[in-house]
Amino acid sequence: MPLSPAAARRGVDVSLALDVLRGLAAISMVVNHVAVQLLARADFHGAAALATFAASGAPVLFFFATGFAGALRRPGGSAWGRLDTVACLVAADLLAAWRGHLPWLLDFFTFIALSTLAVDLLARQRRAVALALGAALVLALLRFGLAPLALPWSERIPPLAWVLGFPGVERVSYPLTPWLCYPLLGFVLGRWCATRREPPSVPRALAAFAAGSLAALALGRLALHLGLSDNRWTTMGAAYFVLSFAMIGVALWVAVAAAAAARPLAAALSLRGVSAYAVVPIHFLLIQAAHEGRFDGLPPAGFALAAASIALAALVLAKGFAALLGRAHAAGPTTLRAAAGALLLACALGLWALPAVHRLAFESQALVTLGQLALGAWLLRAPRRRPAVAVA
């Protein structure tokens, strides 16, 4: 991707690069979930397996972006001022839990909520960067140092296992350690960008992210050679933790390069505010529709086509939904929230009323998606304030 002298002199467009980073996270999410649900198991090797593993870093990118955005946001108001956003995100996960008639679920949106609270409180501290770096180091040491030693206790005490990140806890996709490291480190990079007198140099940023990615990749390969785990689900292995920083570095490199040298592409990839939230439930509904249409057991070429199509559709629909919601909010926020509340209640009641045979069918996913989209009416704020779902 050629970089013109003018683009290099302008410096990094931090806001646009952050939007692109969210878009890349969303595309990774689609690729990973399409592979898990639609790719034929016999073809789960080679390039398809490598793409699936690389795309499994989607939550890593989303959580990192949440911390980065929190550093760019101006702190103000009460320390509890974001509890409305947090409540909406937790409610979004509850809808997904109720699809399976589970009372609760600590999944993606709940961890975004936790990250938002942590970063918001951190941003109010005088030595926020030092605190973030120290906390990230402590969390990593807890997971990969103390957790194996504390296994006899954490096996019997689920909250301790959640804090230490090992072993896995039922109905918890993202334990505190080491997942909270990503928003904390995203905050550090975001605060560094926010406190500079002028934007970072594009060539230097690209060189730094390339070097960091290569170093993390080399260390990750060494970790795999030593027999360390590359597991990510429920409890994260040390090799995956190291390799995840290569994923972050590559995504940041692409985001900065696109924002500097390919602005039309960057604009197409970018997600912000409600669109960054809406892309999650929308892509799940699209994948469920593909599954219902018997587009599963796909060969590698079919998998690539399905992933590209669903990713494009999810981005377009999420942006369209955000624009539509913005117009409705401008016309009458009270009416919009009342209608959204009625839809949310209907979806929640519908999920509990569905017979067991339909809990994993298209209609249950449609109810979850509609209910989660309805919550977007509360995530949408006045123009001066933006939602905290990995946004600035």
N, C-alpha and C positions, 0 to 999 in steps of 0.2 A: 504494500500500500504506500505509494509515493507521498512524501511530505514536502509541501512547497515551503520556500523560505518564509513567506508571509505567515503560514500556519505555525511554523516553528517559533516565530517571533511573538505571536499572540499568546503563547503559553497554553496550558491545559484549560479547556472549558470544563471546570470541575462539575458544575451542575448537569451539563449534558452528558458527560462521561458517567456520572452516577445513574442517570436515567437509562443509559445504554447498559450499564452493569445489571440493572434490574431486568431489562429485556433479555439479556443473555442468561440470567438465572431462570427466567420463565421458559426460555427455549430448552435449557438443560432439563428442567422439570418435565416438560412434555416428552422429550426424547427418552428419559429414564422410565417414565410411567408407560409410554407406548411399548417400550421394549419388554417391560415386566408383564404387561397384560396382553399384548398382541403378537409379539415375536414368537415364532415356533421354537419350542425348547431345544429341538435338535439343531437349530441354527444359532444357538446361544454360544458362539465362539468367534474367534478371529476379530474382524473389524467391528462386528455388531456388539460383541462382548466388551471390546475396548471403549466403544462409544457409550455403552450403557454405564460402564464404570466411571468414565469421565463426567457423564451427565449426572451421576449420583451426587455430585457436588452442588446441586441446585440449592439445597437449604443452606449450605456453607456460604454461598454467594448472597442469598437473601439476608441471612443474619448479619453478615459483614456489612452489607449495604444499610441495614437498619442502624448499626452503630455509626457508620460514616455519616448518614443523614442526621443523626442525633447531634453530631458535633457541629454540623452546619446550621442547625436550628438555633435561634436565639432563645436562651433560657428566660423564663418569665412566669409570673403567676405562682400559684401554690405548687408545692411538690407533688400534690395529688391531682393536679390539673388535667392529667391525661388519663384519669381513671375511666372516663367515658369511652375512650378508644380501647383501652384494655378490656373493658366489659364486653364491647362488641366483638373483639377478637376471640375472647374466651367463649362467647355465645356461638360463634361460627364453628368452633371445634365441638361444642355440645351437640349441634345439629348433626355433625358427622357421627358422633357417638350414638345418638338416638336412632340413626339409621340401622344400627345393629342392636338396638334396644339395650345399649350400655348406659350406665348412669353418667359417666364422664370419660374424657379422653384428653391426655396431654399430648397434643400433636403440634403441627406446624404453627397454626395461628396463636395457640396459647404460648408457644415459645417466643413468637414475635412480640406478644404482649409483655412477657417477662423481660425480654431484651429492651423493649421500649422504656419500661419502668426503670431498669437498671441504668441505662444510658442517660435518661432524663435526670435521675438523681445524681449520677456521676458528673454531669455537665455543670452542676451547681457548686461543685467543690473547687477550692482554690488551686489544688495541685491535681487536677483531673487526669492529666496524661500520665503522671507518675503512678497514681492510684490504679488507672486502667492497666498499665503494664504490669504492675505488681500483682493485681488480681488475676490477670491472665496467666502469669507464671505460677501462682499458687494453685489455680484450678488445674493446670496441666500436671503439676506435681501430685495433686490429689488423685487424679485419674490414673496416671501411669507410674506413680510411686507408692502411694499409700493404699489405693483401692485393692490391689491383689493381696496385700497383707491383712486388710480388714475384712476379707471375704467371709470368715466364720460369723462375723457380726452382721454384715450387710445382707447376707442371705436371709437372715431372720428379721431384719428391720428395713422394710422397703424405703422409707424416707432417707435413710442413710445410704442405701444403694443409689437412690436418685441423686443425692449430693455427690457421691463419689463416682458415679457413672458406671459402676460395675458391682454385681451383675445386672442384666437387664431387668426392668420392672414392667409388669403387665400393664398394658394400656398407656405406656409412656414411650413415645418415639424419640424424644430428645431429653436426656437427663441433663442436669445442670453442668456437669463436667464431662467432656471438655467443651461442650457446645457454646457455653457463654463466652469462651475465649474469642469467638469470631466477632460478635458485636463490640466487645471491648477493644480488640485490635482495629476494627473498622473505625471506632471512635478515635483512636490514636491518629490514624492516617487522616481522618476528616478534620480533626482539630489542627493538625500540622498544616493542612491546606488552608483552613479558615484563618489562621493567624499570620500567614505570610503577607507581606506588603503587595506582592504581585504574584500572578499565577505561576505554578511550577513550570519549568521548561519542558516542552514536549519531548525533545530528544533525550533529555536526562531521565524523564519519567519512563519512557519506553525502554531505555537501557537498564534502568533499575528493576523494572518489572520482569524483563527478560532474564536478567542475571538471577533474580530471586527465584523465578520459576525453575530455571535450570538447576540451581542449588537444591531446591526442595525436591525436584525430581530425582536427582542423584542420591540424596539422603534417603528418599523413599525407597528407591531400588535397593539401597544397602539394607534398609530395615526389612524389606521382603526377603533378601538373601539371608538375613540372620534369623528368619523364621517368625518375625513379628506379624501380627494380624492386619489384614486390610479390610476387616469387617467394618461396616458403618451402622448397621441396623441395631437398634435397642442399646447396644454398647459399642463404643468406637475403639478399634484397634490402633496401636501406635503407628503402624505403617500408614494407615489411612490418614491419621492426623497429620503426619508429615507431608504426604502427597496432597492433602487438601490445600496446602499453601501454594503448591504448584498450580492447582486449579484457580485459586484466587489471582495469582500472578498473571496467568494467561488471560483470564477474563478482564483484568484491569488493563493489560496491554492492548487487547482488542478494543475495549471501551475508549481508551485515550486515543488510539490511532483512528478509530472511526469518527470520534468527535472532532479531531483535528483535520483529517484528510478526506473524509467521506460523510459530510454532514447530512445529505439526503438519506443515506443508509442509517446514520445515527438516529435521525428523526424517526425513521420507520421502526427501528428496534427499541426506541426509548419507551419506558413506562414510568408513570409518576402518579402519586396519589391513589385515587380509587381504582384506576386502571391496573396498578400494581397489585392491588388486592383482588380485583374481580377476575384476573386471568387465572387464578387458582381454581375457584369453583367452575368456571367456564370450561377449562381444559378437562376437568374430571368428567363433566357431562358429555363432552365431545368423544372422549375415549370410551365411555360407557355406551354411547350411541354406536360407535364403530363395533364394539363387542356384540351388541344386540343385533347388528347387521351382519354378523358372521364374518367380520373382517379380522379374525384372530388366526393364530397359527401361521402368521405371515412369514415368507422367506425374507432374506436380508434386503433385497431390492424393494419388496412390498413394505417392509418395516421403514426403510428410509423415506419412501413416498408418503406413508401414513404419518410419520413423525413430522415431516415438512408441512404437510397439508394441515394437520391439527395445530401445529405451532403457529402457522400463518393465520388460521381462522381464529385461534384463541387471542392473538395479539389484536387483530382487527376488531373482534367483538368486544374485547375488554376496553379498548379505546372508545369504541362507539357507545358502550354502556356508560362510561364515565362522562362523555360529552352530553348524553341524554339526561343523566342524573344531574349534571351541572345546570342544564337549562331548566329542569323541573324545580331544582332548589332555588334558582333565581326567581322563578315565577311564584313560588309559595313554599318556603321551607316547612312550615307547620303542616300544611296539607300533605306534602311529600312524606314527612315522617309518620303522619297518621296512617296513610295508605301503606307505607312500608311496614309499620307495626302490625296492621291487620294481616298483611301477607305473611309476615314472619310467624304470627300466631297460627295461621291456617296451616303453614308448612310443618310447624312443630307438632300440632295435633294430628296432622296427616301421617307423619312418620310413626307416631305411636299407635295409630289406628290401623296401619297396614298389616295384613296377615304376615306371618313369619316367612311364607314362601316368596313374598315380594320384597324382602328387606334388602337384597342385593341386586334387584332388578332395576331397569331403567327408571321406573316411576319413583322409586325411593331416592335415586341419585338426583332426579329432577327436583324433588321436594327439597333436598339438601341444598342444591345449587340456587334455587329460587329464594330460599330462606337466607342463605349467605349473601346473595346479591341485595336482598332487602336491607340487610344490615349496613350496606354501603351508604344508605341515607343518613345514618348516624356518624359514619366515618367522614362524610363530606362536611367540611366546615366552611366558615366564611372565607373569602378570598385571601385574607392575610394569614390564615392558618391552614396548614396542610395536614392530612392524615399521616400517622406515624408508621404506616405499613411500609417500611423500607423506603421512605421518601424524605426529601429535604424540607 
